[in-house]
Amino acid sequence: MNSRVAKKVFASVSDQLAEKLEKRSEIEGRSLSNLISYLLEREMEDWQVPQTKQQAK
């Protein structure tokens, strides 16, 4: 069985961003934590580690 364990990550954001996130989470009916997790996963979905010149050889 493959269970997924969430890892907690803490970050500081500006008051303005916090207000936007809180408002969006209310509108979408999500918890603030769930919204931030969703946004980060969506942003990082296609990201890959850039290759260095040494790795490309």
Order of alpha helices (4+ residues) and beta strands (2+ residues): alpha-alpha-alpha
